[in-house]
Amino acid sequence: MRAAIVDRPGEIRVGEVPDPKPGERQVVVKVGACGICGTDLHIADGHFPPTPYPIVPGHEFAGEIVELGADVPGEWKIGDRVAVDPSLFCGYCGPCRAGHGNLCANWGATGDTVNGAFAEYVAVPSSTCYRMPDSMTWEQGALVEPVSCAVHGVRRVGVEAGERFLVVGAGTMGLIMQQLLQRSGAQVTVVDRNEARLPRATTLGAVATAKDVGDLNGEKFDVAVDCTGAAPAIEAAFDSIRRGGRLLVFGVAPAEARVALSPFRIYNDEITVVGSMAVLHSFGAALDLVASGAIDTDALLTDTLPLEQYPEALAKMRSGSGLKVQVLPGGGRA
């Protein structure tokens, strides 16, 4: 089959790889759509430590089950339309036994640590599949994974009706986070250095937008959410929080990145700093939100390209000229 392959950091191509075979309790999914996110850029650049090379990336995806492995539970059948949680938790380490599989000591994910869905077909555990209603397109199904990450992030930081949130970064994750927070009753201000992205945040309901936190005239927020992973942005977000406020570090930063935060202020102002790692018991809820129209997916998806143009799709994501960029190995819109 055809697939996008990262042979080693900086070396990306589209070529032939063996067709996947389903293992025990696995299914093979014919990929309808797969989205590119910041993690894919880190994998392409060698900045995501768990990733082995060569690898077929791709962890935001949906498609059709075309083959069943041994002992797959009886409710699954060939032809089922599914969105797939990429999470691969071991189930027996301390964090897994404590209900925190996203912190698994043996953490893995389809497309991050094993071959993923920038391909015609991918093999996945049947336990990670979630049935999609017929009303959802492959493109919408591929957006469930990023929405599920944002659902977990909102649960981690908490939100009360009327709270004032600052969201730093108006990319896909920032705009999903904005929509979820607003649905919970928050007032959201959005900041992004790429001014071309700000009108979309306004259309989605932001009470204010700015190119830089410094342009907000010293306004203080109950909560700040960084969706960029950039150290200066995290520091600016921290400085924007009122006494007793909260900071959510949500964007993926390189492992070696460091930030300078005032420990005295964390102590004296009782600032709560939390992180949010991937997906945890949030995929089903995210699918329901997308299926019900609670998330405006049309506002997020800007580009769809065929599999053969994966390098171009990655470059478009990297340049910031696209918002959510997806690859459609099967043509999309099924």
Secondary structure by P-SEA (a helix, b strand, c coil): cbbbbcccccbbbbbbcccccccccbbbbcccbbbbcaaaaaaaacccccccccccccccbbbbbccccccccccccccbbbbbccccccccccccccccccccccccccccccccccccbbbbccccbbbbcccccaaaaaaaaaaaaaaaaaaaacccccbbbbbccccaaaaaaaaaaaaabbbbbbbbccccaaaaaaaaccccccccccccccccccbbbbccccaaaaaaaaaaccccbbbbccccccccbbbbbcaaaaaaabbbbbbbccccccaaaaaaaaaaccccccccccccccccaaaaaaaaaaaccccbbbbbcccccc
